[in-house]
Amino acid sequence: MANFYIKTNAVTHELPDNKRPKFFMFGVPGYTNMGDQAISLAARKYIENEFPEYQYIEVLEDDDDKAIPVVKKAINRCDIVAFTGGGNMGNLYSNHEVARRKVFSTFTDNLTISFPQSIHFEDNEDGRKEQKLSQAAYSKNKNLVLVARDAQSYHRMQTTFNNTVIFTPDMVLYMDPLKKNVKRSGALFVFRHDGEKVVKDSVVQGLKKSLDNGRPIEFTDTVLDDVDAITPVTRGKLYERELELFSHQEVIITDRWHAMVFSVLTGTPCLLMGNSYGKGKHAYFDWIESIDWVSYTDEEDLGRINRQLKFLMNSSRHDYDVKPDFKQLHDIIKNYYQNKK
């Protein structure tokens, strides 16, 4: 039995029987990475705000296989199918890529959107094999639109696939900033613990030592360890809790792209460092380089990094607006609905 989240206060096992066009979002995460949870939250907010005529329906990743035949039977000509953004298109997280292939190759008669994400097929035997499987699946859908969230991914998607490719920010940058004055204290280190980690421990410990002059120091990750799973019912409060944590910090040091995005939303000084394939670096320079209190570095020299941190911590907050950069995505959906209604 498939689970559907039509609203965010309960799960249902049946699709609604009404005349409204439907927007089906597959691959919604149940795992505890708050970056990916924030993406799903933002995608719902985006569609409900920009296209209120659509009824938004979420399918958790574990229910994709059960939901596909149910949706296939009920889908109408105005309906849109999408797969959640975040993570990356490629072979690093093959279970997500397998799910994307199933969705894209099934709903070939409707607009199908791969929401904003990065792409990275490794240059090895496994990467090349998985890329060919994805190329075969994606090519079955002439109505598939791939959305890249950084320029590097935009060019790679264009050269890898024959589908339409557009370019927008990460969905979380659609979210409204947190506007409140709070007392800030401490430095928060937010570092990943997976195969994408490249920042040397010696650099992290050196920065900790330089910031530890009576200032509280805390280490964490955007992957929560105090909950086992997250659903559309619970993610909103957990997202608010995450922003609250970030908003009370003097500075964030991280290699997590969404830790930087949370810093943008809370006006918290943040220094982003690299990951294994540059997704945060490229997205930073594409969309938020002009925001004064956040920055990126590939430096390992502690003196230079500390000078950069001092600048960030003394920077004033100012207005920013990347919502106009979602125009390509908006036009794709708007034109489809107008042509099909």
N, C-alpha and C positions, 0 to 999 in steps of 0.2 A: 504494500500500500504506500503510495507516494505522499509526501508531506508538502504542503504549499503554504507559504506565508503571504497572505493577501494583505493583511494588516500586521502591525508589529506587536500586537498584544496576544496573539494566539496562533496556533497552527491548525490547518484544516486539511482534510483528505480529499476534498472535492473542489473542482474548479467552479467559479461562479457562473451561473446561467443568466446572463444579461446581455444587453446590446452594446455595452462599452467595448472599445478595442482594448486588447490586452498587451502588456509589455512583460514578457517572460524573461527573467534573469536567472540563468543557470550558473552552477559552480560557486554559489555563495558559500564562503568558508564557515566551518564550524569550529575550526582550530583557534588557538588563542593569540595569534599574532594581531595586535591592535592596529597595525598599519593596514593590513588587509581587511580587518573589520571596519575600519574607518572608510575605506574605499567603498565597501558595500553600503554603508550608511549614507555616504555622499551620493552614490548612484541613485538610490531611492529618492533622496531629497531632490536631486537634479530633475529626474523625470516627473515627480509629483509637482514640482514648482513650475517647470517649463512646459510640460505637456499634461495638464490636469485632466484632459479628455481620456487619457490612458489609465487603465487599472493595472497597477504594478503588482506583479506576482513573483516571489522569490522561491528558488529551489536550492536547498542546501546541497553541497557537493556529494554527500553520501547518498542522496536521493535522485541524482541525475538519471541513472539508468532506469529507475522505476517511473520517473516522471515523463521521460521522453515519449513513450507510446501514448500516455494519457494526453499530453499536450498535442501530439501529432494528430490525434483523433478529433480534438476540439478546436484546433486553430482555424482562424478566419483570415480573410485576405488583408485586412487592416492591421492585423497583429504583428508585433515585432518580437524577435527572439534575440537575446544577447547572452554573452558569457562575461562573467565578472572580470574586472581589471585587476591589476596588481600581480605580484609574483613576477614571473616572466614566461613568455612564450619560448619554448626550447626544450632541451633535454635535461636540465638541472632538476626539474620537478616533473618527472615523466607522467605521474598519475594525473596531474592537471592537464597536461598536453593530450593525453589519451581522451580525457573527457571533452576537451575542446573539439577534437576531431569528430567525436560522435555527434555533438550538437551541430557543428557546422555542416557536416555531410548529411544530416537528417532533414533539417528545415530549409530546403533549397528553394522553396517557392516564396518565402517571406524575407523581408529585410532582416539580415542577421548581422549583429554588431559584436565584434570583439572589443570590449571596453578598454580604456587606455592602459597600456602596459609596455614593458620592455621586451626585447627579444635577445636570446643568446643560445644558439646551437653551437656546442663546443666543436672545435676543429680537430676531431678525432673520429674513430670508427663509429662510436655510439652516436655522437652528434650528427654525423652525416646520415646515418641510418634513420634516426628519428626525424630529421629534416625532410627526407624523402617521403616518409609516411605522412607527415603534416602537409607537404605540398600536394600529395595525392588526394587527401581528404578535403583540403581547402578548395582545391580546383573544382570540386563537384558543385560548389555553391557560387553561382554568378551574382547572387545578391549579398554576398558577404563583404562587409566593410571592416578593415583592420584599423584600429586606432593606436597610434604610437604616442608615448608620453615623453619622449626625448628625441632629439634630432638624429642621434646615432641609430636608434631603433627605427625611426622613420625611413632612413635610407636602407637599412638592412631588410626591413619588411618589403620595401619596393623591389629590391633585387632578389628576394627569396621567393616571393609569391606573385601571382598574376592577378590578385584581387585588388580592389580599390583600397588605398591607404590614405588616411588623414592624420592630422597632427594636432593634439590638444594637450593641456596640462593633465597631470594626475588628478583624479576626481576629487581627492580630499582638498585640493586648493579651491574647490567650489564652495566649501563650507565657510560660514561667516566667522570672522575672528572673534575671540573672547575679549570683550571690552569691559574690564574692571580693574581697579587699582588694588593690588595686593602687596603685602610685604614679601620681599624676596630675600632668600637666605640659602646659600650653599651652591655647590657644583654637582651636577648630575651627569655621570658617565653612562651612556646608553650604547652598549656594544653587542654585536651579534656573536653567536657561538656556533656558526655553521660553516659550510665550505666556502662561503663568500667572504669570510673574514681575511683581511690582508694586513691590517694595521698591527705593527709590532707591539708586543706586550711592554717592551722597554720604553716605547714612546708614551704609552698610556700611563705607566707607572711614573715616568718622569713628569708628566703633566699633573698627575695627582699630587706629587710631592710639591710642585711649584704652587699649586692652588691651596694646599693644606696649611694655611696660616691662621688657624682658628676658625676656618670656614668649614661647615659640615660638608662631608663628601659622601656621596651615595653612588653605588653601582646598580644598574638595573638593565632591563631589556624591554623592547616593545612586545615581546612574547611573554604573556602573563603566566605565572606559575601557581597562582592561588585559585584558579578555576580550571575545570577539566574540559569544558566546551562552551561555546558561545552561540547563541541563536539570535535572529532578529528581535526576539523579545527582550533579551538581556544586554545586547551590545550597546544600546544608547547610553545607559547609565555607566557602563564601563568606559565608553569613550569620554564621557564628561569627567569621570574620575581621572583618566589619563591627562586630559587638558588641565585639570586642577593641579596635578602633580607638577607638570611642566611650568605652569604659570607662577609657581612659588620659588622658582630657581633663579639664581643670579646668572648662571650660564649652563649650557648644555654642550657636552662634547660627545660626538657620536659617529658611527659609521652606518647608521640606519637612516635611509632617506625620509621615512615618515616621522622619525624623531625630529628631523629638521622641519618638516611640514608642521608638526605640532608646535614647534618653536615659533614658526611664522605666525600661526593662528593665535598664540598666546603672547606675542611680543617679547619672547625670551631670547636673549643673546645665544647664538648657537654656532659652533664650528663643526662642519661635516667633513669627515675623512673618507677615504676610498673603500670600495668593495672590489671583488675579483673581476668584474667586467664593466665597471664604470657607470652603472645606471644612475646613481645619485649625482655623480659629478656632472654628467651631461644634462640631466633634468634641472640641476641647480642653475647652470649657465643659460639654459633655454628659457626658464620661467621666473626665477626669483633672485637673479644676481643683483638687481636694482634695490633689493630690500636691505637696508643698512645694517640691521642687527643679526644677519646671518651671513655666513661665508663658507667657502670650501678651501681645503688645502691638501696637497700631496706632500707637504714638508715633513721631514723627520728631525729637523734641527729645532730643539726645544726653545732656543732663544727667539727664533723667528715666529714659532707658533705662539709663544707667550705674548709677543708684541701684537699679534693678530687678535688674540683673545682680549687684550686690554682695549684695543680699538672697538671691538664688538660690544664690550661691557659698558663702554662710554657713549655708545651710539644712541641717538634719539629715535623714538618710534615715529612712524609716519604712515600715511594712508597708502594702500596699494590695491590693485584690482586686476586680477587675471581672468575674471569671469567673461570678458569679451573674447578671450582666446578659445572659448568653447564654441565659437560660432560655426565652425565646420561641422561639428557633431550636431548642433542644433539644426542646421540647414538640412542635413541628411534625413533626420527624423521628420522635420516639418514637411519637406517635399514628399516624402513617402506617404505620410498620412493624407496630404491634400490630393495626391494622385489616386489613392485607393478608396477614399471615403465615398 
